[in-house]
């Protein structure tokens, strides 16, 4: 996403901007699930897959749950 920003800033600067936004932004899960089912409502054969990924970045544990 940072590479396609309409900005004169570098991609690294845009990436930091995205990271700051995401760190302070809380997205309600009910809104996310409603969005998923609206955009996928055309599909009759829908398969949702849940995946949990754990990473270690320095001393920080990073846990990402994907649907």
PDB file as gemmi writes it, atoms N, CA and C in Angstrom:
CRYST1    1.000    1.000    1.000  90.00  90.00  90.00 P 1                      
ATOM      1  N   UNK A   1       0.819  -1.191   0.000  1.00  0.00           N  
ATOM      2  CA  UNK A   1       0.000   0.000   0.000  1.00  0.00           C  
ATOM      3  C   UNK A   1       0.864   1.256   0.000  1.00  0.00           C  
ATOM      4  N   UNK A   2       1.966   1.210   0.729  1.00  0.00           N  
ATOM      5  CA  UNK A   2       2.809   2.399   0.845  1.00  0.00           C  
ATOM      6  C   UNK A   2       3.398   2.804  -0.503  1.00  0.00           C  
ATOM      7  N   UNK A   3       3.603   1.836  -1.385  1.00  0.00           N  
ATOM      8  CA  UNK A   3       4.203   2.127  -2.691  1.00  0.00           C  
ATOM      9  C   UNK A   3       3.254   2.837  -3.641  1.00  0.00           C  
ATOM     10  N   UNK A   4       1.955   2.782  -3.390  1.00  0.00           N  
ATOM     11  CA  UNK A   4       0.997   3.383  -4.320  1.00  0.00           C  
ATOM     12  C   UNK A   4       0.299   4.621  -3.746  1.00  0.00           C  
ATOM     13  N   UNK A   5       0.769   5.120  -2.610  1.00  0.00           N  
ATOM     14  CA  UNK A   5       0.217   6.359  -2.061  1.00  0.00           C  
ATOM     15  C   UNK A   5       0.457   7.499  -3.039  1.00  0.00           C  
ATOM     16  N   UNK A   6      -0.521   8.368  -3.172  1.00  0.00           N  
ATOM     17  CA  UNK A   6      -0.367   9.560  -4.010  1.00  0.00           C  
ATOM     18  C   UNK A   6       0.315  10.630  -3.170  1.00  0.00           C  
ATOM     19  N   UNK A   7       1.634  10.502  -3.034  1.00  0.00           N  
ATOM     20  CA  UNK A   7       2.396  11.378  -2.158  1.00  0.00           C  
ATOM     21  C   UNK A   7       3.814  11.502  -2.680  1.00  0.00           C  
ATOM     22  N   UNK A   8       4.438  12.618  -2.352  1.00  0.00           N  
ATOM     23  CA  UNK A   8       5.844  12.791  -2.744  1.00  0.00           C  
ATOM     24  C   UNK A   8       6.785  12.180  -1.707  1.00  0.00           C  
ATOM     25  N   UNK A   9       6.233  11.664  -0.612  1.00  0.00           N  
ATOM     26  CA  UNK A   9       7.047  11.039   0.435  1.00  0.00           C  
ATOM     27  C   UNK A   9       7.572   9.684  -0.041  1.00  0.00           C  
ATOM     28  N   UNK A  10       8.638   9.237   0.600  1.00  0.00           N  
ATOM     29  CA  UNK A  10       9.212   7.935   0.250  1.00  0.00           C  
ATOM     30  C   UNK A  10       8.279   6.814   0.707  1.00  0.00           C  
ATOM     31  N   UNK A  11       8.471   5.631   0.137  1.00  0.00           N  
ATOM     32  CA  UNK A  11       7.648   4.471   0.510  1.00  0.00           C  
ATOM     33  C   UNK A  11       7.840   4.137   1.994  1.00  0.00           C  
ATOM     34  N   UNK A  12       9.064   4.282   2.502  1.00  0.00           N  
ATOM     35  CA  UNK A  12       9.321   4.007   3.923  1.00  0.00           C  
ATOM     36  C   UNK A  12       8.544   4.967   4.808  1.00  0.00           C  
ATOM     37  N   UNK A  13       8.489   6.227   4.421  1.00  0.00           N  
ATOM     38  CA  UNK A  13       7.742   7.227   5.177  1.00  0.00           C  
ATOM     39  C   UNK A  13       6.246   6.927   5.141  1.00  0.00           C  
ATOM     40  N   UNK A  14       5.748   6.534   3.983  1.00  0.00           N  
ATOM     41  CA  UNK A  14       4.334   6.169   3.862  1.00  0.00           C  
ATOM     42  C   UNK A  14       4.017   4.934   4.687  1.00  0.00           C  
ATOM     43  N   UNK A  15       4.956   3.991   4.737  1.00  0.00           N  
ATOM     44  CA  UNK A  15       4.760   2.782   5.532  1.00  0.00           C  
ATOM     45  C   UNK A  15       4.660   3.124   7.013  1.00  0.00           C  
ATOM     46  N   UNK A  16       5.514   4.013   7.488  1.00  0.00           N  
ATOM     47  CA  UNK A  16       5.443   4.440   8.888  1.00  0.00           C  
ATOM     48  C   UNK A  16       4.113   5.138   9.173  1.00  0.00           C  
ATOM     49  N   UNK A  17       3.619   5.884   8.204  1.00  0.00           N  
ATOM     50  CA  UNK A  17       2.319   6.564   8.342  1.00  0.00           C  
ATOM     51  C   UNK A  17       1.194   5.533   8.487  1.00  0.00           C  
ATOM     52  N   UNK A  18       1.234   4.481   7.684  1.00  0.00           N  
ATOM     53  CA  UNK A  18       0.239   3.407   7.771  1.00  0.00           C  
ATOM     54  C   UNK A  18       0.339   2.713   9.128  1.00  0.00           C  
ATOM     55  N   UNK A  19       1.557   2.435   9.573  1.00  0.00           N  
ATOM     56  CA  UNK A  19       1.753   1.767  10.855  1.00  0.00           C  
ATOM     57  C   UNK A  19       1.222   2.597  12.019  1.00  0.00           C  
ATOM     58  N   UNK A  20       1.457   3.909  12.004  1.00  0.00           N  
ATOM     59  CA  UNK A  20       0.936   4.775  13.062  1.00  0.00           C  
ATOM     60  C   UNK A  20      -0.587   4.787  13.059  1.00  0.00           C  
ATOM     61  N   UNK A  21      -1.180   4.816  11.861  1.00  0.00           N  
ATOM     62  CA  UNK A  21      -2.642   4.797  11.750  1.00  0.00           C  
ATOM     63  C   UNK A  21      -3.205   3.500  12.305  1.00  0.00           C  
ATOM     64  N   UNK A  22      -2.630   2.370  11.915  1.00  0.00           N  
ATOM     65  CA  UNK A  22      -3.134   1.072  12.345  1.00  0.00           C  
ATOM     66  C   UNK A  22      -2.929   0.854  13.846  1.00  0.00           C  
ATOM     67  N   UNK A  23      -1.875   1.408  14.424  1.00  0.00           N  
ATOM     68  CA  UNK A  23      -1.611   1.240  15.853  1.00  0.00           C  
ATOM     69  C   UNK A  23      -2.680   1.931  16.699  1.00  0.00           C  
ATOM     70  N   UNK A  24      -3.226   3.032  16.212  1.00  0.00           N  
ATOM     71  CA  UNK A  24      -4.214   3.810  16.971  1.00  0.00           C  
ATOM     72  C   UNK A  24      -5.646   3.545  16.536  1.00  0.00           C  
ATOM     73  N   UNK A  25      -5.855   2.673  15.567  1.00  0.00           N  
ATOM     74  CA  UNK A  25      -7.184   2.466  14.995  1.00  0.00           C  
ATOM     75  C   UNK A  25      -7.771   1.159  15.495  1.00  0.00           C  
ATOM     76  N   UNK A  26      -8.992   1.226  15.997  1.00  0.00           N  
ATOM     77  CA  UNK A  26      -9.668   0.018  16.458  1.00  0.00           C  
ATOM     78  C   UNK A  26     -10.878  -0.233  15.573  1.00  0.00           C  
ATOM     79  N   UNK A  27     -10.914  -1.386  14.951  1.00  0.00           N  
ATOM     80  CA  UNK A  27     -11.992  -1.743  14.027  1.00  0.00           C  
ATOM     81  C   UNK A  27     -12.888  -2.781  14.687  1.00  0.00           C  
ATOM     82  N   UNK A  28     -14.168  -2.477  14.894  1.00  0.00           N  
ATOM     83  CA  UNK A  28     -15.069  -3.431  15.548  1.00  0.00           C  
ATOM     84  C   UNK A  28     -15.257  -4.699  14.716  1.00  0.00           C  
ATOM     85  N   UNK A  29     -15.161  -5.853  15.370  1.00  0.00           N  
ATOM     86  CA  UNK A  29     -15.263  -7.136  14.675  1.00  0.00           C  
ATOM     87  C   UNK A  29     -16.635  -7.324  14.022  1.00  0.00           C  
ATOM     88  N   UNK A  30     -17.687  -6.788  14.615  1.00  0.00           N  
ATOM     89  CA  UNK A  30     -19.013  -6.915  14.017  1.00  0.00           C  
ATOM     90  C   UNK A  30     -19.052  -6.209  12.661  1.00  0.00           C  
ATOM     91  N   UNK A  31     -18.406  -5.063  12.562  1.00  0.00           N  
ATOM     92  CA  UNK A  31     -18.329  -4.326  11.301  1.00  0.00           C  
ATOM     93  C   UNK A  31     -17.533  -5.113  10.265  1.00  0.00           C  
ATOM     94  N   UNK A  32     -16.428  -5.711  10.676  1.00  0.00           N  
ATOM     95  CA  UNK A  32     -15.594  -6.504   9.765  1.00  0.00           C  
ATOM     96  C   UNK A  32     -16.364  -7.711   9.241  1.00  0.00           C  
ATOM     97  N   UNK A  33     -17.007  -8.453  10.145  1.00  0.00           N  
ATOM     98  CA  UNK A  33     -17.729  -9.648   9.704  1.00  0.00           C  
ATOM     99  C   UNK A  33     -18.890  -9.284   8.787  1.00  0.00           C  
ATOM    100  N   UNK A  34     -19.594  -8.195   9.081  1.00  0.00           N  
ATOM    101  CA  UNK A  34     -20.674  -7.748   8.199  1.00  0.00           C  
ATOM    102  C   UNK A  34     -20.151  -7.390   6.821  1.00  0.00           C  
ATOM    103  N   UNK A  35     -19.000  -6.716   6.768  1.00  0.00           N  
ATOM    104  CA  UNK A  35     -18.383  -6.349   5.500  1.00  0.00           C  
ATOM    105  C   UNK A  35     -18.012  -7.588   4.691  1.00  0.00           C  
ATOM    106  N   UNK A  36     -17.420  -8.576   5.358  1.00  0.00           N  
ATOM    107  CA  UNK A  36     -17.023  -9.813   4.669  1.00  0.00           C  
ATOM    108  C   UNK A  36     -18.226 -10.483   4.025  1.00  0.00           C  
ATOM    109  N   UNK A  37     -19.330 -10.606   4.771  1.00  0.00           N  
ATOM    110  CA  UNK A  37     -20.493 -11.306   4.237  1.00  0.00           C  
ATOM    111  C   UNK A  37     -21.220 -10.498   3.172  1.00  0.00           C  
ATOM    112  N   UNK A  38     -21.128  -9.169   3.208  1.00  0.00           N  
ATOM    113  CA  UNK A  38     -21.734  -8.353   2.148  1.00  0.00           C  
ATOM    114  C   UNK A  38     -20.968  -8.512   0.844  1.00  0.00           C  
ATOM    115  N   UNK A  39     -19.628  -8.433   0.905  1.00  0.00           N  
ATOM    116  CA  UNK A  39     -18.856  -8.517  -0.343  1.00  0.00           C  
ATOM    117  C   UNK A  39     -18.799  -9.932  -0.891  1.00  0.00           C  
ATOM    118  N   UNK A  40     -19.038 -10.930  -0.045  1.00  0.00           N  
ATOM    119  CA  UNK A  40     -18.988 -12.311  -0.505  1.00  0.00           C  
ATOM    120  C   UNK A  40     -20.369 -12.932  -0.666  1.00  0.00           C  
ATOM    121  N   UNK A  41     -21.433 -12.137  -0.573  1.00  0.00           N  
ATOM    122  CA  UNK A  41     -22.788 -12.684  -0.610  1.00  0.00           C  
ATOM    123  C   UNK A  41     -23.147 -13.292  -1.965  1.00  0.00           C  
ATOM    124  N   UNK A  42     -22.411 -12.960  -3.010  1.00  0.00           N  
ATOM    125  CA  UNK A  42     -22.685 -13.496  -4.343  1.00  0.00           C  
ATOM    126  C   UNK A  42     -22.252 -14.947  -4.486  1.00  0.00           C  
ATOM    127  N   UNK A  43     -21.368 -15.397  -3.618  1.00  0.00           N  
ATOM    128  CA  UNK A  43     -20.819 -16.756  -3.728  1.00  0.00           C  
ATOM    129  C   UNK A  43     -21.703 -17.757  -3.000  1.00  0.00           C  
ATOM    130  N   UNK A  44     -22.131 -18.801  -3.701  1.00  0.00           N  
ATOM    131  CA  UNK A  44     -22.931 -19.850  -3.078  1.00  0.00           C  
ATOM    132  C   UNK A  44     -22.062 -20.849  -2.330  1.00  0.00           C  
ATOM    133  N   UNK A  45     -20.891 -21.124  -2.856  1.00  0.00           N  
ATOM    134  CA  UNK A  45     -19.976 -22.090  -2.236  1.00  0.00           C  
ATOM    135  C   UNK A  45     -18.876 -21.325  -1.516  1.00  0.00           C  
ATOM    136  N   UNK A  46     -19.184 -20.899  -0.316  1.00  0.00           N  
ATOM    137  CA  UNK A  46     -18.262 -20.067   0.440  1.00  0.00           C  
ATOM    138  C   UNK A  46     -17.574 -20.895   1.513  1.00  0.00           C  
ATOM    139  N   UNK A  47     -16.258 -20.835   1.550  1.00  0.00           N  
ATOM    140  CA  UNK A  47     -15.473 -21.530   2.560  1.00  0.00           C  
ATOM    141  C   UNK A  47     -14.598 -20.494   3.250  1.00  0.00           C  
ATOM    142  N   UNK A  48     -14.799 -20.310   4.542  1.00  0.00           N  
ATOM    143  CA  UNK A  48     -13.979 -19.387   5.312  1.00  0.00           C  
ATOM    144  C   UNK A  48     -12.911 -20.184   6.047  1.00  0.00           C  
ATOM    145  N   UNK A  49     -11.699 -19.661   6.043  1.00  0.00           N  
ATOM    146  CA  UNK A  49     -10.582 -20.342   6.684  1.00  0.00           C  
ATOM    147  C   UNK A  49     -10.019 -19.419   7.756  1.00  0.00           C  
ATOM    148  N   UNK A  50      -9.814 -19.965   8.940  1.00  0.00           N  
ATOM    149  CA  UNK A  50      -9.267 -19.220  10.055  1.00  0.00           C  
ATOM    150  C   UNK A  50      -7.828 -19.663  10.281  1.00  0.00           C  
ATOM    151  N   UNK A  51      -6.903 -18.694  10.402  1.00  0.00           N  
ATOM    152  CA  UNK A  51      -5.490 -19.026  10.570  1.00  0.00           C  
ATOM    153  C   UNK A  51      -4.883 -18.115  11.627  1.00  0.00           C  
ATOM    154  N   UNK A  52      -4.149 -18.691  12.553  1.00  0.00           N  
ATOM    155  CA  UNK A  52      -3.426 -17.932  13.566  1.00  0.00           C  
ATOM    156  C   UNK A  52      -1.935 -18.061  13.294  1.00  0.00           C  
ATOM    157  N   UNK A  53      -1.269 -16.929  13.176  1.00  0.00           N  
ATOM    158  CA  UNK A  53       0.163 -16.903  12.920  1.00  0.00           C  
ATOM    159  C   UNK A  53       0.851 -16.217  14.082  1.00  0.00           C  
ATOM    160  N   UNK A  54       1.934 -16.792  14.570  1.00  0.00           N  
ATOM    161  CA  UNK A  54       2.726 -16.215  15.657  1.00  0.00           C  
ATOM    162  C   UNK A  54       4.137 -15.956  15.152  1.00  0.00           C  
ATOM    163  N   UNK A  55       4.594 -14.731  15.344  1.00  0.00           N  
ATOM    164  CA  UNK A  55       5.955 -14.355  14.966  1.00  0.00           C  
ATOM    165  C   UNK A  55       6.654 -13.768  16.172  1.00  0.00           C  
ATOM    166  N   UNK A  56       7.958 -13.788  16.129  1.00  0.00           N  
ATOM    167  CA  UNK A  56       8.779 -13.118  17.136  1.00  0.00           C  
ATOM    168  C   UNK A  56       9.590 -12.057  16.408  1.00  0.00           C  
ATOM    169  N   UNK A  57       9.448 -10.783  16.814  1.00  0.00           N  
ATOM    170  CA  UNK A  57      10.188  -9.674  16.219  1.00  0.00           C  
ATOM    171  C   UNK A  57      10.958  -9.011  17.349  1.00  0.00           C  
ATOM    172  N   UNK A  58      12.251  -9.329  17.456  1.00  0.00           N  
ATOM    173  CA  UNK A  58      13.028  -8.857  18.604  1.00  0.00           C  
ATOM    174  C   UNK A  58      12.475  -9.498  19.859  1.00  0.00           C  
ATOM    175  N   UNK A  59      12.108  -8.660  20.829  1.00  0.00           N  
ATOM    176  CA  UNK A  59      11.513  -9.162  22.073  1.00  0.00           C  
ATOM    177  C   UNK A  59       9.994  -9.189  22.015  1.00  0.00           C  
ATOM    178  N   UNK A  60       9.410  -8.774  20.894  1.00  0.00           N  
ATOM    179  CA  UNK A  60       7.955  -8.679  20.777  1.00  0.00           C  
ATOM    180  C   UNK A  60       7.363  -9.913  20.121  1.00  0.00           C  
ATOM    181  N   UNK A  61       6.289 -10.409  20.690  1.00  0.00           N  
ATOM    182  CA  UNK A  61       5.514 -11.484  20.074  1.00  0.00           C  
ATOM    183  C   UNK A  61       4.420 -10.847  19.220  1.00  0.00           C  
ATOM    184  N   UNK A  62       4.302 -11.300  17.988  1.00  0.00           N  
ATOM    185  CA  UNK A  62       3.295 -10.781  17.076  1.00  0.00           C  
ATOM    186  C   UNK A  62       2.340 -11.918  16.759  1.00  0.00           C  
ATOM    187  N   UNK A  63       1.073 -11.750  17.110  1.00  0.00           N  
ATOM    188  CA  UNK A  63       0.044 -12.751  16.863  1.00  0.00           C  
ATOM    189  C   UNK A  63      -0.977 -12.161  15.899  1.00  0.00           C  
ATOM    190  N   UNK A  64      -1.197 -12.826  14.784  1.00  0.00           N  
ATOM    191  CA  UNK A  64      -2.150 -12.344  13.785  1.00  0.00           C  
ATOM    192  C   UNK A  64      -3.169 -13.433  13.525  1.00  0.00           C  
ATOM    193  N   UNK A  65      -4.430 -13.089  13.692  1.00  0.00           N  
ATOM    194  CA  UNK A  65      -5.531 -13.996  13.415  1.00  0.00           C  
ATOM    195  C   UNK A  65      -6.187 -13.546  12.117  1.00  0.00           C  
ATOM    196  N   UNK A  66      -6.198 -14.434  11.126  1.00  0.00           N  
ATOM    197  CA  UNK A  66      -6.731 -14.097   9.804  1.00  0.00           C  
ATOM    198  C   UNK A  66      -7.953 -14.933   9.512  1.00  0.00           C  
ATOM    199  N   UNK A  67      -8.927 -14.342   8.838  1.00  0.00           N  
ATOM    200  CA  UNK A  67     -10.091 -15.067   8.378  1.00  0.00           C  
ATOM    201  C   UNK A  67     -10.108 -14.985   6.871  1.00  0.00           C  
TER     202      UNK A  67                                                      
END                                                                             
